Amino acid sequence: MALLGAIEAGGTKFICAVGEDAGSILERVSLPTITPAETLAACLAFFQGAAAEHGPISKLGIAAFGPLDLTPTSPTYGHLLETPKPGWSGTDLAGYFAGHLNVPVALDTDVNGAVLAEHKGGAAKACQTAVYITVGTGIGGGVLVNGRLLHGLIHPEIGHIAVPRAPGDEGFKSHCPYHADCLEGLASGPAMKARWGQAAETLPEGHEGWEMEAFYLAQLCRTLTVTLSPEVIILGGGVLMREGLLEKVRVRFDALMGGYLPLAARAGGLDRYIVRQSFGGQSGLVGAFALAEDAA
Ligand code: ZN
């Protein structure tokens, strides 16, 4: 069987792997995100070494931080657009590997990769329209519509939707450098840390910060529900690891919907409509393999 290559390209590290699929990885490596020249060369060396050891790689999937130019006709297709990550704006991710490895490359956002993986073998398996949200260092969302990943001008940037302030949160300065009241600025891991003076992981159970987090994520679920009509909303990322948060989001979402349309009932109940992601901390890499499978 042909080997696939996969890259989870993140702001702090690039995880590369080779295998028949995400469940049968032969070799993997984690490389620090330094400069594009250094990091991409290190990734390339890994794939060349793995190919020498295990046989040729037939296709490559890259699930990357963004924003990305994903318009096939654009002269800068496959490049990172302007990103706050120093030195990385304009980097040609897809072209670099397509050129050096001479294989088809599929590039998409890490969250679009994750929703595709959920569609192929996770919580969105029975669905044609689904959303995957990650809440961690940032907030991002991948969208599958009618079985296809959603692209437009670029790709969804769900972390930057506007949300009403939670009661008592009016004075907090948004952590997003662009928006005074976006979801990422108010509800990402760094925003929680700035507001409460400690990281989300150390925030005790019963702390008011968790109710506020549920308030913001329930707003997000409401907006997604009435705009995209997903069959399932999948929540992942470090902040969502906290026991009980998902349940709080469901309760608040239900209240926010105010009984309008029996949407959750159509999905088989709230606990089947707003669900936890399927692949633990591996969703980025599993997503990259899912992208690689579809590379053409
Ligand atoms: Zn923002």
Boltz pocket constraint, residues with backbone or C-beta under 6 A from the ligand:
constraints:
  - pocket:
      binder: B
      contacts: [[A, 159], [A, 160], [A, 176], [A, 177], [A, 178], [A, 179], [A, 182], [A, 183], [A, 184], [A, 185]]
      max_distance: 6.0
